[in-house]
Amino acid sequence: MRNGNLAAACVLAMMLSACGGATDPAGDAAAGAAAGPSDDATIPRVDGAAARAALPDTDDAGADDAARSGSGLEDKEGNPIALVPFDIESVPLSSASLGELPFFSMPAGYGPVNRPDQRSFARFPFRLGDGLHWVEGPSWNSLLDIDRDHGGDKEFSQLELRRNLEAVFAQAGAKQVFEGPLQRDFYYGPQLEAEIGGGFIEGVNLDAKAATTVHVIRQTDRNIWMQLSTHSHGAALVVVEERPFEASARWSDEFPHLSLPAGYADGNRPKQRDFDMYPFWTGNGFEEVEGRTYAADVRARERANSMHEVRRNLEAMMAEAGGVLVFEGRIPEEASDRYDSDLKGFYSDATGFGWDDYESRVYRVDLADGRQVWVHAALDYLSSGWVVAERKGFVQTAALLPASALKQQLDADGRVAIQVNFAVDKADILPDSQPQIDQVLALLREDPALRLSIDGHTDDTGNAGHNQRLSEARAQSVVAALVAQGIDASRLEAKGHGQSQPVADNDTEEGRAKNRRVELVRLD
C-alpha cells in the first residue's frame, strides 16, 4: 500500500480481527525435517506405506513435502537446502495493536512497484540460519521503490527504507531472527520454482546477495513474519500472518465431487463427458480410467491465486472422502508424451498439454457404494485445475436400425439418425459399428438411385471450432467406409454441423448422447 508523509518510523497498523491461535512453528522439527502439526485428517498411500498423520502445516509443510517425495529441497544448482526449525517461545510476546495485512505503511516517498500480491492463504519459506523455514497463512508481498508520485524529486535510499521499516517492526514488538544474504537461487530450485519463484516473485526477485532480515512478532493469538531484502536500487518485502489452515472446499457425494475453495472460480466453463477415458499417472505407469469425466480450471482473482491454498483444500477434500494419495510430484516428460493432443486437448484447461510442467497430485477414492473416483490435480502459481473421472463400464446407447427401418424413416422424414461409435475425440469408426454400416450399405444397394448426405453432429462439450472439425471428419469417415465397400462416391456427400443443430438438451447426459449422432439425409 502507498502512504506519503509518514514520519521516519511510524506504525500505522491497527489490529486485524482475531484469528485462531498461532501454532508453535518448532513442532516436531528435529533435525530440520519435521512432519508438521495440523489437521486431524489422514491421507493413506496406495503402496501401503504409513499414512501421513497430518497435512502440511504452518512451519514444516516443506519438510513434510520433502519426506513424502523421498528427497529434500534443492536450490537452482541442485544443492540441498536445509529446513530449519524455530522456537517461537524465543520471541517476546507483543501486545501492539496491529491493523490489516501488511500491517505497516511505507516510509514517506516509498511504495510498491506494482500492485502487491495478497493471498488469503499461502505458504512462504523464510530465510533462517543456513536454510529456510516454512510459514503459512494470509500473505502479502511486493517489490518496493520510490512511490510513483515522488519519482521526479526523490532518489531511492536502501538505508532510509531499511532503517524506517526495521524501526517500525521493532515498535510493533518484532524480534529479528535472521540477517544475511537473500540466496535468490533457493527459491528457483525444482521444488519451489513455481510456487515461490513464480508466485512470490516480487518478494524474492532481487540479487542473491541482497541484504535480508527476517523479523517475527509473537502475539497471544497469532504470529507475524516479515522478510525484508534490500540492495542499492530496490527492495522486497514479504509478510505472512501465521494462521492454522481452515478448509473452505468440501467433498460431495454427487459427481464431480470436488468443490472450489472460497474466493476461487472456474477460469473457463468446466467440461464434462458422459463417457471417456483419462489416464492417471500412478508413479509406475498410467491407470486408464473409463467413465464420466469432468475438467475444471481453478483460479482466484488476479494476484490472489495461491497454489498452496488450492493444494491444502484438495488435501482436505481427499481426507474427507477417505482418498488414497497415489502420486505426487512431476509426471516424467517421457510419460507425458505418450498421449497426444487428441486426448489432452479436451482437458487442457484443467491439466494442460505438458503434464511434466507442474506439480501433480493423483488420488483414488473408493466410495462405500462401490463407485471409484480418480482425481488428477495440476498445481501451479497462476492457476490450478483438476480432472475427475468416476469409473463405470460402457453402456451401449446405440441401436441397430435394419435397412428396412432406415428406408421407412427416410421416406417419411427425409432423414434418419444412426449411432456410429468413434474412437474418443477421433474420427476412427470402432469395429462395433460395422453392423450398422452394413445396413446402410444394404439400403444403398437396394435403391441404386438413392443419394445421401452423411451429416455429423456433436454435443456442445468443448470448443465449438474443434467440434465442427470433428463432425466433418467423422462424416467423411462414414462416406469413406461406404465407398470402400463399392458404393459410388458420387451418390454420397459428407457434411459436419458440429454442435449447431442439437435435437435434445445438452445439460443432461441423455440429451448429449442424442446430440452425438450421424444422420443420413436424402438428397433430391
DRENMI-370483 format. One record per residue (C-alpha): residue number from 1; residue in three letters; x, y, z. Coordinates in steps of 0.25 Angstrom, whole numbers. Each point is the difference from the previous one (the first is absolute). Last residue first. Example, Ala and Ser with C-alpha at 12.3 -4.5 7.8 and 13.67 -1.06 7.14 Angstrom:
BEGIN
<pt 2; "SER"; <55; -4; 29>>
<pt 1; "ALA"; <-6; -14; 2>>
//
This chain:
BEGIN
<pt 524; "ASP"; <-132; -139; -217>>
<pt 523; "LEU"; <10; -4; 11>>
<pt 522; "ARG"; <-6; -9; 11>>
<pt 521; "VAL"; <7; 3; 14>>
<pt 520; "LEU"; <7; -11; 8>>
<pt 519; "GLU"; <3; 5; 14>>
<pt 518; "VAL"; <12; -2; 9>>
<pt 517; "ARG"; <-1; 2; 14>>
<pt 516; "ARG"; <5; 7; 13>>
<pt 515; "ASN"; <-13; 8; 3>>
<pt 514; "LYS"; <-7; -12; 6>>
<pt 513; "ALA"; <11; -3; 10>>
<pt 512; "ARG"; <0; 15; 4>>
<pt 511; "GLY"; <-14; -1; 3>>
<pt 510; "GLU"; <1; -13; 8>>
<pt 509; "GLU"; <12; 6; 8>>
<pt 508; "THR"; <-8; 13; 3>>
<pt 507; "ASP"; <3; 15; -2>>
<pt 506; "ASN"; <1; -2; -15>>
<pt 505; "ASP"; <-15; -1; -1>>
<pt 504; "ALA"; <-4; -7; -13>>
<pt 503; "VAL"; <0; 1; -15>>
<pt 502; "PRO"; <12; 8; -1>>
<pt 501; "GLN"; <4; 7; -13>>
<pt 500; "SER"; <12; 9; 2>>
<pt 499; "GLN"; <9; -9; 8>>
<pt 498; "GLY"; <9; -4; -12>>
<pt 497; "HIS"; <-8; 0; -13>>
<pt 496; "GLY"; <9; -8; -9>>
<pt 495; "LYS"; <-4; -4; -14>>
<pt 494; "ALA"; <4; -12; -9>>
<pt 493; "GLU"; <-6; -3; -13>>
<pt 492; "LEU"; <-4; -13; -7>>
<pt 491; "ARG"; <-5; -5; -13>>
<pt 490; "SER"; <12; 5; -8>>
<pt 489; "ALA"; <9; -9; 9>>
<pt 488; "ASP"; <-6; -12; -7>>
<pt 487; "ILE"; <-2; -11; 11>>
<pt 486; "GLY"; <10; -12; -1>>
<pt 485; "GLN"; <3; -3; 14>>
<pt 484; "ALA"; <11; 10; 1>>
<pt 483; "VAL"; <-10; 11; -4>>
<pt 482; "LEU"; <-8; -4; 12>>
<pt 481; "ALA"; <12; 1; 10>>
<pt 480; "ALA"; <5; 13; -7>>
<pt 479; "VAL"; <-14; 6; 2>>
<pt 478; "VAL"; <0; -4; 15>>
<pt 477; "SER"; <14; 6; 2>>
<pt 476; "GLN"; <-4; 13; -7>>
<pt 475; "ALA"; <-12; 2; 10>>
<pt 474; "ARG"; <10; -2; 11>>
<pt 473; "ALA"; <10; 10; -6>>
<pt 472; "GLU"; <-11; 11; -1>>
<pt 471; "SER"; <-5; -3; 14>>
<pt 470; "LEU"; <14; 2; 6>>
<pt 469; "ARG"; <2; 13; -8>>
<pt 468; "GLN"; <-13; 6; 6>>
<pt 467; "ASN"; <3; -6; 14>>
<pt 466; "HIS"; <14; 7; 0>>
<pt 465; "GLY"; <-6; 13; -5>>
<pt 464; "ALA"; <-10; -1; 11>>
<pt 463; "ASN"; <10; -3; 11>>
<pt 462; "GLY"; <-5; -10; 11>>
<pt 461; "THR"; <-13; -6; 3>>
<pt 460; "ASP"; <-11; 5; -9>>
<pt 459; "ASP"; <-5; -14; -5>>
<pt 458; "THR"; <5; -5; -14>>
<pt 457; "HIS"; <-6; -1; -14>>
<pt 456; "GLY"; <5; -7; -13>>
<pt 455; "ASP"; <-9; 0; -13>>
<pt 454; "ILE"; <2; -11; -10>>
<pt 453; "SER"; <-8; 6; -12>>
<pt 452; "LEU"; <-7; -11; -8>>
<pt 451; "ARG"; <-3; -3; -15>>
<pt 450; "LEU"; <-10; -12; -3>>
<pt 449; "ALA"; <-1; -4; -14>>
<pt 448; "PRO"; <7; -13; 2>>
<pt 447; "ASP"; <-11; -4; 10>>
<pt 446; "GLU"; <3; -14; 6>>
<pt 445; "ARG"; <14; 3; 0>>
<pt 444; "LEU"; <-1; 13; 8>>
<pt 443; "LEU"; <-8; -7; 10>>
<pt 442; "ALA"; <9; -12; 1>>
<pt 441; "LEU"; <12; 9; 2>>
<pt 440; "VAL"; <-7; 8; 11>>
<pt 439; "GLN"; <-3; -14; 7>>
<pt 438; "ASP"; <14; -4; -1>>
<pt 437; "ILE"; <4; 13; 6>>
<pt 436; "GLN"; <-9; -3; 12>>
<pt 435; "PRO"; <7; -14; 1>>
<pt 434; "GLN"; <14; 7; -1>>
<pt 433; "SER"; <-2; 9; 12>>
<pt 432; "ASP"; <6; -10; 10>>
<pt 431; "PRO"; <13; 1; -7>>
<pt 430; "LEU"; <2; 15; 4>>
<pt 429; "ILE"; <0; 11; -11>>
<pt 428; "ASP"; <12; 9; 1>>
<pt 427; "ALA"; <-4; 14; 0>>
<pt 426; "LYS"; <7; 4; 13>>
<pt 425; "ASP"; <-4; 6; 14>>
<pt 424; "VAL"; <-1; -14; 6>>
<pt 423; "ALA"; <-1; -10; -11>>
<pt 422; "PHE"; <-13; 0; -8>>
<pt 421; "ASN"; <-13; -7; 2>>
<pt 420; "VAL"; <-11; 2; -11>>
<pt 419; "GLN"; <-14; 2; 5>>
<pt 418; "ILE"; <-9; 2; -11>>
<pt 417; "ALA"; <-10; 12; -2>>
<pt 416; "VAL"; <-10; 0; -12>>
<pt 415; "ARG"; <-3; 11; -10>>
<pt 414; "GLY"; <-11; 3; -11>>
<pt 413; "ASP"; <-11; -1; 10>>
<pt 412; "ALA"; <-9; -11; -4>>
<pt 411; "ASP"; <8; -7; -12>>
<pt 410; "LEU"; <12; 1; 8>>
<pt 409; "GLN"; <-7; -6; 12>>
<pt 408; "GLN"; <-4; -12; -8>>
<pt 407; "LYS"; <13; -2; -7>>
<pt 406; "LEU"; <8; 0; 13>>
<pt 405; "ALA"; <-10; -10; 6>>
<pt 404; "SER"; <1; -9; -12>>
<pt 403; "ALA"; <15; 1; 1>>
<pt 402; "PRO"; <1; -5; 14>>
<pt 401; "LEU"; <2; 10; 11>>
<pt 400; "LEU"; <10; -5; 11>>
<pt 399; "ALA"; <-1; 7; 13>>
<pt 398; "ALA"; <10; 10; 6>>
<pt 397; "THR"; <-1; 2; 15>>
<pt 396; "GLN"; <11; -10; 4>>
<pt 395; "VAL"; <4; 1; 14>>
<pt 394; "PHE"; <15; 0; 3>>
<pt 393; "GLY"; <4; -4; 14>>
<pt 392; "LYS"; <2; 11; 10>>
<pt 391; "ARG"; <11; 7; 7>>
<pt 390; "GLU"; <-2; 14; 5>>
<pt 389; "ALA"; <10; 9; -6>>
<pt 388; "VAL"; <4; 14; 6>>
<pt 387; "VAL"; <10; 9; -7>>
<pt 386; "TRP"; <6; 11; 7>>
<pt 385; "GLY"; <5; 14; -1>>
<pt 384; "SER"; <9; 11; 5>>
<pt 383; "SER"; <3; 14; -3>>
<pt 382; "LEU"; <12; 10; -1>>
<pt 381; "TYR"; <8; -7; 11>>
<pt 380; "ASP"; <-1; -14; -5>>
<pt 379; "LEU"; <-7; -13; 5>>
<pt 378; "ALA"; <-6; -10; -9>>
<pt 377; "ALA"; <-9; -10; 6>>
<pt 376; "HIS"; <-3; -13; -5>>
<pt 375; "VAL"; <-12; -7; 7>>
<pt 374; "TRP"; <-6; -14; -1>>
<pt 373; "VAL"; <-13; -4; 6>>
<pt 372; "GLN"; <-5; -15; 2>>
<pt 371; "ARG"; <-14; -3; 3>>
<pt 370; "GLY"; <-3; -12; 8>>
<pt 369; "ASP"; <-11; 6; 9>>
<pt 368; "ALA"; <10; 3; 11>>
<pt 367; "LEU"; <9; 8; -9>>
<pt 366; "ASP"; <14; -3; -4>>
<pt 365; "VAL"; <8; 13; -2>>
<pt 364; "ARG"; <12; 0; -8>>
<pt 363; "TYR"; <10; 12; 0>>
<pt 362; "VAL"; <10; 6; -10>>
<pt 361; "ARG"; <7; 13; 4>>
<pt 360; "SER"; <9; 7; -11>>
<pt 359; "GLU"; <10; 11; 1>>
<pt 358; "TYR"; <2; 7; -13>>
<pt 357; "ASP"; <6; -1; -14>>
<pt 356; "ASP"; <1; -15; -1>>
<pt 355; "TRP"; <-15; -2; -4>>
<pt 354; "GLY"; <3; 9; -12>>
<pt 353; "PHE"; <-13; 2; -7>>
<pt 352; "GLY"; <-7; 6; 11>>
<pt 351; "THR"; <-7; -6; 12>>
<pt 350; "ALA"; <-13; 8; 2>>
<pt 349; "ASP"; <-1; 9; -13>>
<pt 348; "SER"; <7; -11; -8>>
<pt 347; "TYR"; <-11; -11; 3>>
<pt 346; "PHE"; <-6; 0; -14>>
<pt 345; "GLY"; <13; 2; -6>>
<pt 344; "LYS"; <7; -11; 7>>
<pt 343; "LEU"; <-6; -12; -7>>
<pt 342; "ASP"; <2; 5; -14>>
<pt 341; "SER"; <12; 8; 4>>
<pt 340; "ASP"; <8; -13; 2>>
<pt 339; "TYR"; <3; -10; 11>>
<pt 338; "ARG"; <13; -7; 2>>
<pt 337; "ASP"; <7; 14; 1>>
<pt 336; "SER"; <-4; 1; 15>>
<pt 335; "ALA"; <8; -13; 3>>
<pt 334; "GLU"; <12; 5; -7>>
<pt 333; "GLU"; <-1; 13; 8>>
<pt 332; "PRO"; <-1; -6; 13>>
<pt 331; "ILE"; <-12; 3; 8>>
<pt 330; "ARG"; <4; 11; 10>>
<pt 329; "GLY"; <-3; -3; 15>>
<pt 328; "GLU"; <-11; -7; 7>>
<pt 327; "PHE"; <-5; -14; -2>>
<pt 326; "VAL"; <-11; -9; 5>>
<pt 325; "LEU"; <-5; 7; 12>>
<pt 324; "VAL"; <-12; -8; 5>>
<pt 323; "GLY"; <-13; 7; 2>>
<pt 322; "GLY"; <-8; -2; 13>>
<pt 321; "ALA"; <-11; 10; -5>>
<pt 320; "GLU"; <3; 11; 11>>
<pt 319; "ALA"; <15; -3; -2>>
<pt 318; "MET"; <-1; 3; -15>>
<pt 317; "MET"; <-8; 12; 3>>
<pt 316; "ALA"; <11; 5; 10>>
<pt 315; "GLU"; <11; -3; -10>>
<pt 314; "LEU"; <-7; 8; -11>>
<pt 313; "ASN"; <-2; 12; 10>>
<pt 312; "ARG"; <15; -1; 3>>
<pt 311; "ARG"; <5; 0; -14>>
<pt 310; "VAL"; <-10; 11; -4>>
<pt 309; "GLU"; <5; 9; 11>>
<pt 308; "HIS"; <15; -4; -4>>
<pt 307; "MET"; <-1; 4; -14>>
<pt 306; "SER"; <-6; 14; 4>>
<pt 305; "ASN"; <-7; 9; -10>>
<pt 304; "ALA"; <-1; 14; 6>>
<pt 303; "ARG"; <8; 7; -11>>
<pt 302; "GLU"; <-12; 0; -10>>
<pt 301; "ARG"; <-13; -6; 6>>
<pt 300; "ALA"; <0; -14; 4>>
<pt 299; "ARG"; <2; -12; -8>>
<pt 298; "VAL"; <-5; -14; -3>>
<pt 297; "ASP"; <-1; -6; -14>>
<pt 296; "ALA"; <-10; -11; 0>>
<pt 295; "ALA"; <-1; -14; -7>>
<pt 294; "TYR"; <-10; -11; 2>>
<pt 293; "THR"; <-1; -14; -5>>
<pt 292; "ARG"; <-10; -11; -1>>
<pt 291; "GLY"; <6; -14; -1>>
<pt 290; "GLU"; <12; -6; -4>>
<pt 289; "VAL"; <13; 0; 8>>
<pt 288; "GLU"; <14; -3; -7>>
<pt 287; "GLU"; <9; -2; 12>>
<pt 286; "PHE"; <13; 5; -5>>
<pt 285; "GLY"; <14; -5; 4>>
<pt 284; "ASN"; <10; -1; 11>>
<pt 283; "GLY"; <-3; 12; 8>>
<pt 282; "THR"; <-15; -1; -1>>
<pt 281; "TRP"; <-3; 9; -11>>
<pt 280; "PHE"; <-15; 1; -3>>
<pt 279; "PRO"; <-4; -2; -15>>
<pt 278; "TYR"; <-14; 5; -4>>
<pt 277; "MET"; <-10; -8; -8>>
<pt 276; "ASP"; <-14; 6; -3>>
<pt 275; "PHE"; <-15; -2; 2>>
<pt 274; "ASP"; <-10; 11; 5>>
<pt 273; "ARG"; <10; 11; -3>>
<pt 272; "GLN"; <1; 13; 8>>
<pt 271; "LYS"; <7; 13; -2>>
<pt 270; "PRO"; <1; 11; 10>>
<pt 269; "ARG"; <-2; 14; -6>>
<pt 268; "ASN"; <13; 8; 1>>
<pt 267; "GLY"; <7; 5; 11>>
<pt 266; "ASP"; <-9; -7; 10>>
<pt 265; "ALA"; <-1; 8; 12>>
<pt 264; "TYR"; <8; 2; 13>>
<pt 263; "GLY"; <-3; 9; 12>>
<pt 262; "ALA"; <-4; -11; 9>>
<pt 261; "PRO"; <6; -13; -4>>
<pt 260; "LEU"; <-7; -7; -12>>
<pt 259; "SER"; <-7; -13; 1>>
<pt 258; "LEU"; <3; -14; -3>>
<pt 257; "HIS"; <-10; -12; -1>>
<pt 256; "PRO"; <-2; 1; -16>>
<pt 255; "PHE"; <-10; -7; 3>>
<pt 254; "GLU"; <-8; 0; 12>>
<pt 253; "ASP"; <5; -6; 13>>
<pt 252; "SER"; <6; 14; 3>>
<pt 251; "TRP"; <14; 4; 6>>
<pt 250; "ARG"; <1; 13; 6>>
<pt 249; "ALA"; <9; 13; -3>>
<pt 248; "SER"; <2; 10; 10>>
<pt 247; "ALA"; <10; -7; 8>>
<pt 246; "GLU"; <6; 7; 12>>
<pt 245; "PHE"; <15; 1; 1>>
<pt 244; "PRO"; <7; 5; 13>>
<pt 243; "ARG"; <5; 14; -1>>
<pt 242; "GLU"; <13; 7; -1>>
<pt 241; "GLU"; <-2; 14; -5>>
<pt 240; "VAL"; <10; 0; -11>>
<pt 239; "VAL"; <8; 13; -5>>
<pt 238; "VAL"; <9; 0; -12>>
<pt 237; "LEU"; <8; 13; -3>>
<pt 236; "ALA"; <9; 3; -12>>
<pt 235; "ALA"; <10; 11; -2>>
<pt 234; "GLY"; <6; 9; -11>>
<pt 233; "HIS"; <12; 7; -6>>
<pt 232; "SER"; <12; -3; 9>>
<pt 231; "HIS"; <-5; -13; 6>>
<pt 230; "THR"; <-11; -3; 10>>
<pt 229; "SER"; <-7; -13; 5>>
<pt 228; "LEU"; <-10; 1; 11>>
<pt 227; "GLN"; <-7; -13; 5>>
<pt 226; "MET"; <-12; 2; 10>>
<pt 225; "TRP"; <-6; -11; 9>>
<pt 224; "ILE"; <-13; 3; 8>>
<pt 223; "ASN"; <-4; -10; 11>>
<pt 222; "ARG"; <-14; -1; 5>>
<pt 221; "ASP"; <-10; -1; 12>>
<pt 220; "THR"; <9; 4; 12>>
<pt 219; "GLN"; <9; 8; -8>>
<pt 218; "ARG"; <14; -3; -6>>
<pt 217; "ILE"; <6; 9; -10>>
<pt 216; "VAL"; <11; -6; -8>>
<pt 215; "HIS"; <11; 7; -9>>
<pt 214; "VAL"; <9; -5; -11>>
<pt 213; "THR"; <11; 8; -6>>
<pt 212; "THR"; <6; 0; -14>>
<pt 211; "ALA"; <11; 8; -6>>
<pt 210; "ALA"; <0; -4; -15>>
<pt 209; "LYS"; <11; -10; -3>>
<pt 208; "ALA"; <-9; -9; -9>>
<pt 207; "ASP"; <-5; 12; -9>>
<pt 206; "LEU"; <-14; 4; 2>>
<pt 205; "ASN"; <-12; -8; -5>>
<pt 204; "VAL"; <-5; -5; 14>>
<pt 203; "GLY"; <-12; 8; 4>>
<pt 202; "GLU"; <-5; 4; -14>>
<pt 201; "ILE"; <2; -14; -5>>
<pt 200; "PHE"; <-9; -6; 11>>
<pt 199; "GLY"; <-9; -9; -9>>
<pt 198; "GLY"; <11; -2; -10>>
<pt 197; "GLY"; <13; -3; 8>>
<pt 196; "ILE"; <-9; -4; 11>>
<pt 195; "GLU"; <-11; -10; -5>>
<pt 194; "ALA"; <6; -2; -14>>
<pt 193; "GLU"; <15; -1; 3>>
<pt 192; "LEU"; <-1; -7; 14>>
<pt 191; "GLN"; <2; -14; -3>>
<pt 190; "PRO"; <10; 1; -12>>
<pt 189; "GLY"; <8; 11; 6>>
<pt 188; "TYR"; <-3; 14; -2>>
<pt 187; "TYR"; <-3; 5; 14>>
<pt 186; "PHE"; <13; -4; 6>>
<pt 185; "ASP"; <7; 6; -12>>
<pt 184; "ARG"; <-3; 14; 6>>
<pt 183; "GLN"; <9; -2; 12>>
<pt 182; "LEU"; <-5; 12; 7>>
<pt 181; "PRO"; <13; 3; 7>>
<pt 180; "GLY"; <1; 1; 15>>
<pt 179; "GLU"; <-8; 4; 13>>
<pt 178; "PHE"; <-10; -9; 7>>
<pt 177; "VAL"; <-8; 0; 12>>
<pt 176; "GLN"; <-3; 15; 2>>
<pt 175; "LYS"; <-10; 1; 11>>
<pt 174; "ALA"; <-13; 8; -2>>
<pt 173; "GLY"; <-7; 8; 11>>
<pt 172; "ALA"; <-8; 9; -9>>
<pt 171; "GLN"; <10; 11; 3>>
<pt 170; "ALA"; <11; -9; -5>>
<pt 169; "PHE"; <-7; -2; -14>>
<pt 168; "VAL"; <-2; 15; -1>>
<pt 167; "ALA"; <15; 2; 2>>
<pt 166; "GLU"; <4; -11; -9>>
<pt 165; "LEU"; <-9; 6; -11>>
<pt 164; "ASN"; <5; 14; 2>>
<pt 163; "ARG"; <15; -4; 0>>
<pt 162; "ARG"; <-2; -9; -12>>
<pt 161; "LEU"; <-6; 11; -9>>
<pt 160; "GLU"; <10; 11; 4>>
<pt 159; "LEU"; <12; -10; -1>>
<pt 158; "GLN"; <-4; -5; -14>>
<pt 157; "SER"; <-2; 14; -5>>
<pt 156; "PHE"; <-8; 2; -12>>
<pt 155; "GLU"; <1; 14; -6>>
<pt 154; "LYS"; <-12; 11; 1>>
<pt 153; "ASP"; <-5; 11; -8>>
<pt 152; "GLY"; <-5; -6; -13>>
<pt 151; "GLY"; <-5; -13; 5>>
<pt 150; "HIS"; <-8; 6; 11>>
<pt 149; "ASP"; <-14; -4; -4>>
<pt 148; "ARG"; <5; -13; -6>>
<pt 147; "ASP"; <5; -4; 14>>
<pt 146; "ILE"; <15; -3; 0>>
<pt 145; "ASP"; <2; -15; 1>>
<pt 144; "LEU"; <-5; -12; 7>>
<pt 143; "LEU"; <-3; -14; -7>>
<pt 142; "SER"; <-12; -7; 6>>
<pt 141; "ASN"; <-5; -11; 9>>
<pt 140; "TRP"; <-12; -2; 9>>
<pt 139; "SER"; <-5; -13; 6>>
<pt 138; "PRO"; <-11; -6; 8>>
<pt 137; "GLY"; <5; -13; 7>>
<pt 136; "GLU"; <12; -10; -1>>
<pt 135; "VAL"; <14; 1; 5>>
<pt 134; "TRP"; <11; -10; -5>>
<pt 133; "HIS"; <14; 3; 5>>
<pt 132; "LEU"; <12; 0; -10>>
<pt 131; "GLY"; <15; -2; 0>>
<pt 130; "ASP"; <13; 4; 6>>
<pt 129; "GLY"; <-6; 6; 13>>
<pt 128; "LEU"; <-14; 5; -4>>
<pt 127; "ARG"; <-5; 6; -13>>
<pt 126; "PHE"; <-15; -1; -1>>
<pt 125; "PRO"; <-6; -11; -8>>
<pt 124; "PHE"; <-14; 5; -4>>
<pt 123; "ARG"; <-14; -6; 1>>
<pt 122; "ALA"; <-13; 5; -5>>
<pt 121; "PHE"; <-14; 4; 5>>
<pt 120; "SER"; <-9; 12; -3>>
<pt 119; "ARG"; <10; 5; -10>>
<pt 118; "GLN"; <6; 14; -3>>
<pt 117; "ASP"; <9; 3; -11>>
<pt 116; "PRO"; <3; 14; 0>>
<pt 115; "ARG"; <-4; 10; -12>>
<pt 114; "ASN"; <13; 3; -6>>
<pt 113; "VAL"; <13; 8; 5>>
<pt 112; "PRO"; <-6; 0; 14>>
<pt 111; "GLY"; <3; 13; 8>>
<pt 110; "TYR"; <10; 10; 4>>
<pt 109; "GLY"; <-1; 16; 1>>
<pt 108; "ALA"; <-3; 0; 15>>
<pt 107; "PRO"; <4; -13; 7>>
<pt 106; "MET"; <-10; -12; -4>>
<pt 105; "SER"; <-12; -4; 8>>
<pt 104; "PHE"; <1; -12; 10>>
<pt 103; "PHE"; <-11; -10; 3>>
<pt 102; "PRO"; <1; -8; -14>>
<pt 101; "LEU"; <-11; -4; 3>>
<pt 100; "GLU"; <-10; 7; 8>>
<pt 99; "GLY"; <2; 7; 13>>
<pt 98; "LEU"; <9; -2; 12>>
<pt 97; "SER"; <-1; 4; 15>>
<pt 96; "ALA"; <13; -4; 7>>
<pt 95; "SER"; <-1; -10; 11>>
<pt 94; "SER"; <12; -7; -4>>
<pt 93; "LEU"; <5; -13; 7>>
<pt 92; "PRO"; <15; -2; 0>>
<pt 91; "VAL"; <6; -9; -11>>
<pt 90; "SER"; <8; -12; 5>>
<pt 89; "GLU"; <-14; -7; 2>>
<pt 88; "ILE"; <-1; -1; -15>>
<pt 87; "ASP"; <11; -11; 0>>
<pt 86; "PHE"; <4; -1; -15>>
<pt 85; "PRO"; <4; -12; -8>>
<pt 84; "VAL"; <9; 1; -13>>
<pt 83; "LEU"; <-3; -7; -13>>
<pt 82; "ALA"; <14; -2; -6>>
<pt 81; "ILE"; <1; 2; -15>>
<pt 80; "PRO"; <7; -10; -8>>
<pt 79; "ASN"; <9; 4; -12>>
<pt 78; "GLY"; <-6; -2; -14>>
<pt 77; "GLU"; <4; 13; -6>>
<pt 76; "LYS"; <-13; 7; 1>>
<pt 75; "ASP"; <-2; -4; 14>>
<pt 74; "GLU"; <-4; -14; 5>>
<pt 73; "LEU"; <-11; -4; 10>>
<pt 72; "GLY"; <1; -13; 7>>
<pt 71; "SER"; <-2; -14; -6>>
<pt 70; "GLY"; <-10; -12; 1>>
<pt 69; "SER"; <-12; 7; -6>>
<pt 68; "ARG"; <-8; -2; 13>>
<pt 67; "ALA"; <12; 5; 9>>
<pt 66; "ALA"; <2; 12; -8>>
<pt 65; "ASP"; <-14; 4; 0>>
<pt 64; "ASP"; <-1; -2; 15>>
<pt 63; "ALA"; <13; 8; 2>>
<pt 62; "GLY"; <-6; 11; -9>>
<pt 61; "ALA"; <-13; 0; 8>>
<pt 60; "ASP"; <8; 2; 13>>
<pt 59; "ASP"; <-4; 14; 5>>
<pt 58; "THR"; <-15; 2; -2>>
<pt 57; "ASP"; <-5; -14; -3>>
<pt 56; "PRO"; <1; -11; -11>>
<pt 55; "LEU"; <-11; -10; 2>>
<pt 54; "ALA"; <1; -9; 12>>
<pt 53; "ALA"; <2; -15; 4>>
<pt 52; "ARG"; <5; -3; -13>>
<pt 51; "ALA"; <-3; -15; -3>>
<pt 50; "ALA"; <11; -10; 2>>
<pt 49; "ALA"; <3; -6; -13>>
<pt 48; "GLY"; <-10; -9; -7>>
<pt 47; "ASP"; <4; 3; -14>>
<pt 46; "VAL"; <-13; 7; -2>>
<pt 45; "ARG"; <3; 11; 10>>
<pt 44; "PRO"; <-10; 4; 11>>
<pt 43; "ILE"; <-4; 14; 3>>
<pt 42; "THR"; <-3; 3; 14>>
<pt 41; "ALA"; <-9; 11; 5>>
<pt 40; "ASP"; <3; 6; 14>>
<pt 39; "ASP"; <4; 14; -5>>
<pt 38; "SER"; <13; 6; 4>>
<pt 37; "PRO"; <14; -4; 5>>
<pt 36; "GLY"; <12; 0; -9>>
<pt 35; "ALA"; <8; -13; -3>>
<pt 34; "ALA"; <13; 6; 3>>
<pt 33; "ALA"; <13; 0; -8>>
<pt 32; "GLY"; <10; 10; 7>>
<pt 31; "ALA"; <7; -11; 8>>
<pt 30; "ALA"; <-12; 1; 10>>
<pt 29; "ALA"; <-11; 8; -5>>
<pt 28; "ASP"; <-11; -6; 9>>
<pt 27; "GLY"; <-8; 13; 0>>
<pt 26; "ALA"; <10; 12; 1>>
<pt 25; "PRO"; <-10; 8; -7>>
<pt 24; "ASP"; <-9; 1; 12>>
<pt 23; "THR"; <-14; 2; -4>>
<pt 22; "ALA"; <-7; 13; -1>>
<pt 21; "GLY"; <-13; 1; 7>>
<pt 20; "GLY"; <-12; 2; -10>>
<pt 19; "CYS"; <-2; 14; -6>>
<pt 18; "ALA"; <-5; 13; 7>>
<pt 17; "SER"; <-4; 11; -9>>
<pt 16; "LEU"; <12; 8; -4>>
<pt 15; "MET"; <6; 10; 9>>
<pt 14; "MET"; <5; 13; -4>>
<pt 13; "ALA"; <13; 3; -7>>
<pt 12; "LEU"; <5; 14; -3>>
<pt 11; "VAL"; <13; -2; 7>>
<pt 10; "CYS"; <9; 12; -3>>
<pt 9; "ALA"; <15; 0; -1>>
<pt 8; "ALA"; <4; 11; -9>>
<pt 7; "ALA"; <-13; 8; 0>>
<pt 6; "LEU"; <-9; -3; -11>>
<pt 5; "ASN"; <-4; 11; -10>>
<pt 4; "GLY"; <-3; -10; -11>>
<pt 3; "ASN"; <-8; -13; 1>>
<pt 2; "ARG"; <-1; -11; -10>>
<pt 1; "MET"; <-4; -14; 2>>
//
